[in-house]
Amino acid sequence: MRGRFVAVLLAGAVAGGSACAMSPPPAAGVTCRVAEGAKLPDDSGGADALCSAIESAAVSRAPQAGASIEVRVLSRSMLSATVTMADGRTLPEQKFASSDRDLTQGSIERFANAVATVIAEASAP
């Protein structure tokens, strides 16, 4: 009888361990597109770096959320983003400006984190 009890406990531990090891869904739920990316300064990393930062921050803060982000580069120092959630809701436009210089990799990261925060808040229950 004791042997069966131990086997049941071990089976439960193995099943429980594999359930905890499940990874979050892939980043495919968050997509990004940049319009007028040629306006970005070279020091910013470009359109690919901008989208990568936004997608990474969004998946980090809201791994279950699905969203489509369209970023418009308004000038070398100003960005705007429109976020459409997977359920069709369009969130208020996000704007970002650097008043004293061109966009940098640091300002791109701050913008990405701000967009990710809006997505996380919109996807919270």
N, C-alpha and C positions, 0 to 999 in steps of 0.2 A: 504494500500500500504506500509506503514511504517513497519508493522508487517512482511510482506514478505521479505523486505530488511534486517531486523534484522535476520530473520531465515536463509537467504542465507549467511550472514556474519558469523553467528555461525557455520553453516555447513562447510564453508570454513576454519574456525579456527580449528574445530575438525579434519577435513581431513588433514590440514597442520600440526597440532600437531602430529598426528600419523605418518606422513611421516618422521618428524624430529626425532622421537623416535626409528626409525629402528636401530637395532644393526648391527655391522659389521658382515661379514661372520664368521663362526666358524674357529678355528685354524686348522681344518682338511686340509686346503690348504697348510700347511707347515708341512713337515714330516722330521724327523731326525733319523739317525741310527749311532751308534758308533761301529767302529771296533777296537778290541784290548783294550776294556775298562778296562780290568784287570790291565793294566799298569798305570792307573790313581792313584795318591796318595789318601789315605783315606781322607785327609783334603780337597780335591777338591769337594767332594760330590758324586763322581762317575758318571757313564755314564748317569744315569737317570737325574741327576741334570744338566749335560752338555746339554743334549737334551732339557730339559725343559727351560733352560736359552736361548738357541738359538731360539726355537719355540716362546717363549714369546716375545723376542726382535724383531724377524722378523714380527710377527703379529702386534706388537705395531708400528713399523716403516713403514710397508707396508701391511696394512690389506687386500688389494685386491690381493696381489701377491700370486701365488702358486709356491712352490719350494720344492725340495727334497734335503736334505743336508746329505752327508755322511762324517762323521768325522773319521779320523784315529788318534789314539793315537800312536805317534811315540816313545815317551819316557815319563818318569815322568815329563818332563819339556817342551815337544814339541807336538803340534797338527797341523794337516792339515785338510782342509775341501774342498770338491768338492760340488759345488752348481749346480743343474740342475733346471732351471726354468720350469714352467708348459708348456711353448711353445716349450720345447726341447733344448733350448740354455744351454750350459754348460759354466759357468763363470770361470774365471781364478782361479786356486787353491789358497786358503787362508791358510797362514801359521802363526803360533804363537809359540813363544818360550820365556821361562823365563830363562834368562842367569845365574842367581845367586841362584836359588832355584827351588824346585818342584812347580808344578801348585797348586794354591789355589783357593778358591771360588771367590776371587776378580779377579784373572787372567782369570778364566772361564767366568766371566761376561764381561770382556773386549773383549775376543775372541767372545763371543755371539753378542755383540754390533757391532763388526767389520763385522761379517758375515751378520748381519741384515742390516747394511749400504750398503753393496754390493748388497743385494737383493733389497732394496729400490731404489737404483740408477738404477739397471737393469730393474725395473718395472716402472720407471717414464716415462711419455709420451714424 
